[in-house]
Amino acid sequence: NHSNNHSNNHSNNHSNNTNTNSTLPTEEEEQTHQRQSGMARSLCPEAVLTLVRGWQAYVECSATFLPSLTYVMLYMTALSPGPLMSAYLLTHGVNELDISLYQAISALVGVAATFAAPLFIRMLGLQWTGFYSLWLQQGSLLVAVLVFFSPYLPLLSTYVAIADRTTFLFLAFVSISRIGLWSFDLAERQMMQEYVPEELRGTLNGVEFSLTNFFSLGSYFMGVVASRPEQFGTLVVTSLGFVTAAALLYTLWMWRVRPLATLLLEAEDDDAGDYHHYHSAWLVGGSDPQDTAADPTAAQLSDREIDDGDSDSDSI
């Protein structure tokens, strides 16, 4: 028994030493770990710098900053066939079949808008299509909001209550607003391709995509804050406010920045080289090509006049 215990203890100690030695990292593994840690520390500042540069380029791109910001603001809404609207309709007594029908009609309207938008772009031009589409959406939602609050408005309650279809009229105008939404969506998508230098397209569109997710999250946060059915009116007014603010931002862009975009597009038709030179300088740096009078090509561009009348669409 003594010899057996001695041999067992010896074997256990040997196995413990073996396990201990196997868990210790080798010198090569330690060097690999140190290299990976150093690379992680060096990549972290570089990633932050890349992120900052991407946001800086997004803000400084004068030709697309306001249209893109307009686009992402449209995601801050409860006036769409999403979960917030469906939850309100269920608590308001609308059955699942009618909700499904409303969502199907909204989807069909969106598909129709994708076919109509190219026609609008050919007739009105890219920028004016975005302008009219936005205000079509805003006008439709304004009527929808008035119908929503019609029971509390004496001047409208009589006309709306005749058919006793306040909810369905509200949903009808929300569906009509999808025409303007998707038409502007296609116009803005094309702007982000044509008005952004090729080397910045991925960066700027990536920043815009992150902002759309942020505003979508904000719309769900509104539903958390105003979660009771009687508070849905607050979401309706807030959504209309964001759409109106987006339309005003785009109108500001049309008034102040669009003439420069038109000038650059005309330069593209005349001389591709001159266009790319001034296009990149203005889009990224925000400088006005007309201010570079020292360059004879810039002086030639600055002598051009942009008609503010009916010939805008032709020049575009």
N, C-alpha and C positions, 0 to 999 in steps of 0.2 A: 504493500500500500504506500509506503514511504517513497519507493522508487517511482511508482505511478504518479503520485502527486507531484513529485519533482519534475518528471517529464512533462506533465500537463502544464505546470507553471512555466516551464521553459518555452513550450510551444506557444502559450498565450502571450508571453512577453515578446516572442519573436514576431507573432502576427500583429501585435499592437504597434511595434516599431515599424513594421512594413506598412501598415495603414497610415501611420503618421508621416512616414517618408513620402508616401504616394500623394498625400494631400498638399504637401508643400510645393509651391510653384517652382519650376525650373528657371534658370537664368534667362533662357530664351523667351519663356512665357512672360517673365517680368518685363523684359525689354519690349515685347509686343504690346503689353498693356500700357506701358509708358508712352509708346508711340501713338497708340489710339487715344489716350487721354490728351496728349499734346495736340493731335489733330482736332479733337472735339473742341478744345479751348480756342484754337485758331479759327475754326469754322464758325463759332458762335458770333464773334464780332463781325465777320464777313457777312453772315446771314442777316444780322441786324442792319448793316450798312446797305445791303441789297434791298431790304424792305423799305428803308428810309428813302433811298433813291427812287424806288418805284412809286411811292406816294408823292414824292417831289415832282417827278415827271408827269404824273397824272394831274396834279394841280396846275402845273405850268403849261400844259398843253392847251393853249387858249382856244383852239378851234373845236375841242371836244369836251372841255371840262364842264361847262354848263349843260350841254345836251346830255352828257353822261350822268351828271348829278340829277338832272330832271328825270332821267330814266329810272335810276335807283330809288328815287323818292316815291315812285308809283307803287313800289312794293310795300309801302307802309299804309296798308289799307285793309279794311274789313269788308269793303264793298266789292267782293268777288266771290265766285262760287267755291269758297274754301271752307275749312272746318268751323271758323267763327260764324259765318253766315248759316251753315247747316245747323249748328247748335242752337242759334237763335230761332230758326224756323221751326225746329222740333219743339222747343219750349213754347212757341207761339201757336202751336196746334196744327201746323202744316204736316201732312202725312209724308211718309218716305217716298211714295210714288211721285207726288208733286215736286218734291225736292230733286229727285232723280231727273224728272222732266226738265226742271229749270237748269240743272247742270248740263244736260244734254243739249239744250237750246243754246246755252252760253258757249259750249264747245263748238257747235256748228257755226255760230256767229263768228267765233275766232278763226275758224277755218276759212269762212267766206272773206274775212278781212285779209287773210294772207294772199288771196287771189285778187282782191281789190286794190291792195296797196301798190303793186307794180303799176297798175293803170294810173293811180293817183300820182305816182312819182314821174311817170312819163308826161302827164298833162300839166302838173303843177311844179315839178322839180322836187328834189330831195328835201330841201330845207322847208319849203312851204307845205309839203305833205306832212312833215312833223308838226308844223304849226297848227294847221287845220285839224289834224287828228287829235292833238292834245285838247284843243278847245271843244271839239266834238265830245270827247270823253268828259271833260269838265261840265259842259252844258247838260249832258245826259244824266250825270250824277247829281247835278244841282236839282233837276226836275225830280229825280228819284228821292232826294232828301226832302224836298217839299211835299211829295206824296207821303213819305214816311211820317212826317210831322203834321199832316193835314188834319187828323182828328183834333189837334190842338190849335189849328189856325181857322178862325171863323170864316174867313173869305174862301177857303178851299174845302172845308169840311162838307159843305152842301154838295159840291160837284163830285167829289170823290166818293161820298157815301151813297150816291145814287145807285151805283153798281155794287156797292158793298165788296169791292175787290181791292182794297187798299194795298194789301200785301202783294197781290199779283201784279198790280201796276208798278209797285216799287221794284219787284224783281224784273219786270219787263224793261224798265229804263236802265237798270243795272246791266242787263244783257246787251242792250243797245250800246252802252258805253264801251263794251269790249271791241267794237269796231274801231273806235278811235285808239284804244289801247294797243291793239295788235298792229294797226297801221303805223303808229308811232314807233312801236318796237322794231319793225322791219326797217323803217327809215333811220332810226338811231343805230341799228346794227351796221347798216351800210356806211354811215358817217364814221363809225369807229374803224372801219376798214380803209376808207378813202382819205380821211383827213389826218390820219396818224402815220408818221414815218414807219417804214417797214421794220426797222430795228426796234421800235418801241411798241409794236402792236400787241405782242404777247404780254408785255409788262402792264400796259394800260388796261387791256381787257381783263387781265387777272385781278387788278385792283378793283375794277368795276364789278367783277363777279363777287369778290369778297364783300363789297358794299351792298349788293343785292341780298346776300345772305344776312347781313347785319340788319337791314331794314325789314326783311321777312321775319327775323327773330323779334324785331321791335313790334311788329303787328301782333305776334303771339303774346308778347309781354303785355300789350294793351288788353288782350283778352283775359290775362291773369288779373290785371288791376281792376278792370271793369267786368267782372265775371257774372254778375247777376243779369237776368234777362231785361230788367227794367233799365239797366245801364247801357244797353246796346245803342241807344241814341247818342251817347257820348262817343262811341266808336264810329258811328256814322258821321257825325260832325267832324271828328278828328281826321277821318279818311278824306272827306271832302276838302278839308283844309290843306292836307298834303298834296292832293291833286291840283288844287288851285295854285298853291305855291309853286309847284312844278311847272304849271303852264305859264305863270308869270316869269319864272326864271328863263324858260325857253324864249319867251317874248323879249326879254332883256337881251338875250344872246342874239336874236334876230335883228334887233335894233342897233346894237353896238358892234357885234363881232362879224355878223354875216357879210357886210360889205367887203371886209378884208378877205374873207373866204372866197367871195365871188371874184375879187381881183386876182387872187392866186390861181383860181381855176381857169380864168382867162389867160393867165401867163402860161399855164400848162399847155393850152392849145397852141400858143405861138411858139414857145421854145421850151422843150422839156428840161434842158439843162438849167436855164434861168429859173424855171419853176421849182425844181428840186432845191436849188440854192436858197431861194427866199422862203419856200415852203417850210424847210427844216428850221431855218432861223426864226421864223415867226411862230410856228407851232410849238417848238420846244422852249424858246427863249421869251416868247410873248412880245417881241418887238414888231413894230409896224413897218412893213416894207417901204412905206412912203417916207419914213424918217431917214432912210439911207440915201440921201440925195447925192452923196459923193460918188456913188456908183452910177454910171450912165444908164445901165439897165434899170436900176431902181427909179431914176428920174423919168425914164420912159414909162414905167409902170404908174408913177404917181400922176402923170398927166392924164391918165384915163379917168373917165367919169363913169360912175355907176348910177344908172337911172333908177330912181326910187319909185317910179310909176309902174305901169303895166308891163314894161319890158323886163322886169326883174326875173321872171321865170325863164325868158328867153336867154338872158345872159347866164343864168345858172346852168 
